[in-house]
Amino acid sequence: MDAASAGAHDENMTALAVILLVVGIVLLLLGVFIEAAKFLLWIGLVIIIIAVIAWLMRFIRRQT
């Protein structure tokens, strides 16, 4: 292997390393956001349940 092909090989390996690093960071952030979305989904469900209970209490009080 001559110097030119060795340099090209090093550039390819560097580019591959950078691409793998970017993909790894994106996947890491995606995992964090999905966990955050799951947490917010549960918070949203709790708020909806509280809202339904409040609406039912208001509806029942209005009937009496």
DSSP file (Angstrom, degrees, kcal/mol; ACC not computed):
  #  RESIDUE AA STRUCTURE BP1 BP2  ACC     N-H-->O    O-->H-N    N-H-->O    O-->H-N    TCO  KAPPA ALPHA  PHI   PSI    X-CA   Y-CA   Z-CA
    1    1 A M              0   0    0      0, 0.0     2,-0.1     0, 0.0     0, 0.0   0.000 360.0 360.0 360.0 127.5    0.0    0.0    0.0
    2    2 A D     >  -     0   0    0      1,-0.1     4,-1.9     4,-0.0     5,-0.2  -0.300 360.0 -97.7 -88.2 177.2    1.5    3.3   -1.0
    3    3 A A  H  > S+     0   0    0      1,-0.2     4,-2.2     2,-0.2     5,-0.2   0.843 119.2  54.8 -65.6 -35.9    1.2    6.6    0.9
    4    4 A A  H  > S+     0   0    0      1,-0.2     4,-2.0     2,-0.2    -1,-0.2   0.926 111.3  42.9 -66.7 -44.4   -1.7    8.0   -1.2
    5    5 A S  H  > S+     0   0    0      1,-0.2     4,-2.2     2,-0.2    -1,-0.2   0.839 112.4  54.4 -72.4 -30.5   -3.9    5.0   -0.6
    6    6 A A  H  X S+     0   0    0     -4,-1.9     4,-2.2     2,-0.2    -2,-0.2   0.903 109.3  48.3 -66.8 -40.3   -2.9    4.9    3.1
    7    7 A G  H  X S+     0   0    0     -4,-2.2     4,-2.2     2,-0.2    -2,-0.2   0.898 111.9  48.8 -65.3 -41.0   -4.0    8.6    3.4
    8    8 A A  H  X S+     0   0    0     -4,-2.0     4,-2.3     1,-0.2    -1,-0.2   0.890 110.4  51.8 -65.7 -38.6   -7.3    7.9    1.7
    9    9 A H  H  X S+     0   0    0     -4,-2.2     4,-2.3     2,-0.2    -2,-0.2   0.904 109.6  49.3 -64.5 -41.2   -7.9    4.9    3.9
   10   10 A D  H  X S+     0   0    0     -4,-2.2     4,-2.3     2,-0.2    -2,-0.2   0.890 110.5  50.7 -65.0 -39.1   -7.2    7.1    7.0
   11   11 A E  H  X S+     0   0    0     -4,-2.2     4,-2.6     2,-0.2    -2,-0.2   0.902 110.7  49.3 -65.5 -40.3   -9.6    9.8    5.7
   12   12 A N  H  X S+     0   0    0     -4,-2.3     4,-2.6     2,-0.2    -2,-0.2   0.904 111.7  48.4 -64.4 -41.4  -12.3    7.1    5.1
   13   13 A M  H  X S+     0   0    0     -4,-2.3     4,-2.3     2,-0.2    -2,-0.2   0.880 112.0  49.5 -67.4 -36.9  -11.8    5.7    8.6
   14   14 A T  H  X S+     0   0    0     -4,-2.3     4,-2.3     2,-0.2    -2,-0.2   0.921 112.1  47.8 -66.1 -44.0  -12.0    9.2   10.1
   15   15 A A  H  X S+     0   0    0     -4,-2.6     4,-2.6     1,-0.2    -2,-0.2   0.909 112.1  50.0 -62.7 -41.9  -15.2   10.0    8.2
   16   16 A L  H  X S+     0   0    0     -4,-2.6     4,-2.7     1,-0.2    -1,-0.2   0.904 110.2  50.3 -63.0 -41.4  -16.7    6.6    9.3
   17   17 A A  H  X S+     0   0    0     -4,-2.3     4,-2.2     2,-0.2    -2,-0.2   0.899 111.3  48.4 -63.6 -40.9  -15.8    7.4   12.9
   18   18 A V  H  X S+     0   0    0     -4,-2.3     4,-2.5     2,-0.2    -2,-0.2   0.916 112.2  48.8 -65.9 -43.1  -17.4   10.8   12.7
   19   19 A I  H  X S+     0   0    0     -4,-2.6     4,-2.7     1,-0.2     5,-0.2   0.925 112.2  48.2 -62.6 -44.7  -20.6    9.3   11.1
   20   20 A L  H  X S+     0   0    0     -4,-2.7     4,-2.4     1,-0.2    -1,-0.2   0.882 111.0  51.5 -63.6 -37.7  -20.7    6.6   13.8
   21   21 A L  H  X S+     0   0    0     -4,-2.2     4,-2.3     2,-0.2    -2,-0.2   0.926 111.5  46.5 -63.6 -45.4  -20.3    9.3   16.5
   22   22 A V  H  X S+     0   0    0     -4,-2.5     4,-2.6     2,-0.2    -2,-0.2   0.919 113.3  48.9 -64.1 -44.0  -23.1   11.4   15.1
   23   23 A V  H  X S+     0   0    0     -4,-2.7     4,-2.6     1,-0.2    -1,-0.2   0.910 111.3  50.7 -62.7 -41.7  -25.4    8.4   14.7
   24   24 A G  H  X S+     0   0    0     -4,-2.4     4,-2.2    -5,-0.2    -2,-0.2   0.911 111.3  47.3 -62.3 -43.0  -24.6    7.4   18.3
   25   25 A I  H  X S+     0   0    0     -4,-2.3     4,-2.6     2,-0.2     5,-0.2   0.911 112.2  50.3 -65.1 -42.8  -25.4   10.9   19.7
   26   26 A V  H  X S+     0   0    0     -4,-2.6     4,-2.6     1,-0.2    -2,-0.2   0.927 111.9  47.3 -61.7 -45.1  -28.6   11.0   17.7
   27   27 A L  H  X S+     0   0    0     -4,-2.6     4,-2.2     2,-0.2    -1,-0.2   0.884 111.6  51.3 -65.0 -37.7  -29.7    7.6   19.0
   28   28 A L  H  X S+     0   0    0     -4,-2.2     4,-2.0     2,-0.2    -2,-0.2   0.938 112.8  44.6 -63.2 -47.3  -28.8    8.6   22.6
   29   29 A L  H  X S+     0   0    0     -4,-2.6     4,-2.8     1,-0.2    -2,-0.2   0.887 111.4  54.0 -64.7 -38.9  -30.8   11.8   22.3
   30   30 A L  H  X S+     0   0    0     -4,-2.6     4,-2.3     1,-0.2    -1,-0.2   0.905 108.0  50.3 -62.2 -41.5  -33.7   10.0   20.7
   31   31 A G  H  X S+     0   0    0     -4,-2.2     4,-2.1     2,-0.2    -1,-0.2   0.899 111.2  48.3 -62.8 -40.7  -33.7    7.5   23.6
   32   32 A V  H  X S+     0   0    0     -4,-2.0     4,-2.4     2,-0.2    -2,-0.2   0.921 112.6  48.3 -65.2 -43.9  -33.8   10.4   26.1
   33   33 A F  H  X S+     0   0    0     -4,-2.8     4,-2.6     2,-0.2    -2,-0.2   0.867 110.0  51.9 -67.0 -35.5  -36.6   12.1   24.3
   34   34 A I  H  X S+     0   0    0     -4,-2.3     4,-2.4     2,-0.2    -1,-0.2   0.915 110.5  48.1 -66.8 -41.9  -38.7    9.0   24.1
   35   35 A E  H  X S+     0   0    0     -4,-2.1     4,-2.1     2,-0.2    -2,-0.2   0.912 112.8  48.8 -62.9 -40.9  -38.3    8.4   27.8
   36   36 A A  H  X S+     0   0    0     -4,-2.4     4,-2.7     1,-0.2    -2,-0.2   0.895 110.5  51.2 -64.6 -39.1  -39.3   12.0   28.4
   37   37 A A  H  X S+     0   0    0     -4,-2.6     4,-2.2     2,-0.2    -2,-0.2   0.888 108.3  51.5 -66.1 -38.3  -42.3   11.6   26.1
   38   38 A K  H  X S+     0   0    0     -4,-2.4     4,-1.8     2,-0.2    -1,-0.2   0.919 111.2  48.2 -63.1 -42.3  -43.3    8.5   28.0
   39   39 A F  H  X S+     0   0    0     -4,-2.1     4,-2.1     1,-0.2    -2,-0.2   0.929 112.5  47.9 -62.7 -45.7  -43.1   10.4   31.3
   40   40 A L  H  X S+     0   0    0     -4,-2.7     4,-2.6     1,-0.2    -1,-0.2   0.825 106.6  58.4 -66.8 -30.3  -45.1   13.3   29.8
   41   41 A L  H  X S+     0   0    0     -4,-2.2     4,-2.2     2,-0.2    -1,-0.2   0.921 107.4  46.3 -63.0 -43.5  -47.7   10.8   28.5
   42   42 A W  H  X S+     0   0    0     -4,-1.8     4,-2.2     2,-0.2    -2,-0.2   0.904 111.8  51.0 -65.6 -40.7  -48.3    9.6   32.0
   43   43 A I  H  X S+     0   0    0     -4,-2.1     4,-2.3     1,-0.2    -2,-0.2   0.923 110.0  50.8 -61.6 -43.0  -48.5   13.1   33.3
   44   44 A G  H  X S+     0   0    0     -4,-2.6     4,-2.3     1,-0.2    -2,-0.2   0.896 108.8  50.9 -61.1 -41.5  -51.1   13.9   30.6
   45   45 A L  H  X S+     0   0    0     -4,-2.2     4,-2.4     2,-0.2    -1,-0.2   0.903 109.7  50.0 -63.9 -40.8  -53.2   10.9   31.5
   46   46 A V  H  X S+     0   0    0     -4,-2.2     4,-2.4     2,-0.2    -2,-0.2   0.915 111.1  49.1 -63.4 -42.6  -53.2   11.9   35.1
   47   47 A I  H  X S+     0   0    0     -4,-2.3     4,-2.4     2,-0.2    -2,-0.2   0.897 110.7  50.6 -64.8 -39.8  -54.3   15.5   34.2
   48   48 A I  H  X S+     0   0    0     -4,-2.3     4,-2.4     2,-0.2    -1,-0.2   0.916 110.4  49.4 -63.9 -42.5  -57.1   14.1   32.0
   49   49 A I  H  X S+     0   0    0     -4,-2.4     4,-2.4     2,-0.2    -2,-0.2   0.918 111.5  48.8 -62.8 -43.4  -58.3   11.8   34.8
   50   50 A I  H  X S+     0   0    0     -4,-2.4     4,-2.5     1,-0.2    -1,-0.2   0.903 111.1  50.8 -62.2 -41.0  -58.4   14.8   37.2
   51   51 A A  H  X S+     0   0    0     -4,-2.4     4,-2.4     2,-0.2    -2,-0.2   0.899 110.3  48.8 -64.4 -41.1  -60.2   16.9   34.6
   52   52 A V  H  X S+     0   0    0     -4,-2.4     4,-2.6     2,-0.2    -2,-0.2   0.914 111.7  49.3 -65.4 -42.2  -62.9   14.2   34.1
   53   53 A I  H  X S+     0   0    0     -4,-2.4     4,-2.4     2,-0.2    -2,-0.2   0.919 112.0  48.4 -62.6 -43.2  -63.3   13.8   37.9
   54   54 A A  H  X S+     0   0    0     -4,-2.5     4,-2.2     2,-0.2    -2,-0.2   0.903 112.0  49.3 -63.7 -41.0  -63.7   17.6   38.3
   55   55 A W  H  X S+     0   0    0     -4,-2.4     4,-2.5     1,-0.2    -2,-0.2   0.914 111.1  49.6 -64.3 -42.2  -66.2   17.7   35.4
   56   56 A L  H  X S+     0   0    0     -4,-2.6     4,-2.7     2,-0.2    -2,-0.2   0.904 110.4  50.1 -63.9 -40.9  -68.2   14.8   37.0
   57   57 A M  H  X S+     0   0    0     -4,-2.4     4,-2.4     2,-0.2    -1,-0.2   0.914 112.7  46.7 -63.2 -42.5  -68.3   16.5   40.4
   58   58 A R  H  X S+     0   0    0     -4,-2.2     4,-1.9     2,-0.2    -2,-0.2   0.902 113.2  49.3 -65.5 -40.7  -69.5   19.8   38.8
   59   59 A F  H  X S+     0   0    0     -4,-2.5     4,-1.3     2,-0.2    -2,-0.2   0.908 112.5  47.2 -64.1 -43.5  -72.1   17.9   36.8
   60   60 A I  H  X S+     0   0    0     -4,-2.7     4,-1.0     1,-0.2    -2,-0.2   0.901 111.5  50.6 -67.1 -41.0  -73.4   16.0   39.8
   61   61 A R  H  < S+     0   0    0     -4,-2.4     3,-0.3     1,-0.2    -1,-0.2   0.864 107.8  53.7 -64.9 -35.3  -73.5   19.2   42.0
   62   62 A R  H  < S+     0   0    0     -4,-1.9    -1,-0.2     1,-0.2    -2,-0.2   0.829 105.7  54.3 -68.0 -31.2  -75.5   20.9   39.3
   63   63 A Q  H  <        0   0    0     -4,-1.3    -1,-0.2     1,-0.2    -2,-0.2   0.756 360.0 360.0 -74.6 -24.6  -78.1   18.1   39.2
   64   64 A T     <        0   0    0     -4,-1.0    -1,-0.2    -3,-0.3    -2,-0.2   0.467 360.0 360.0 -92.1 360.0  -78.8   18.3   43.0
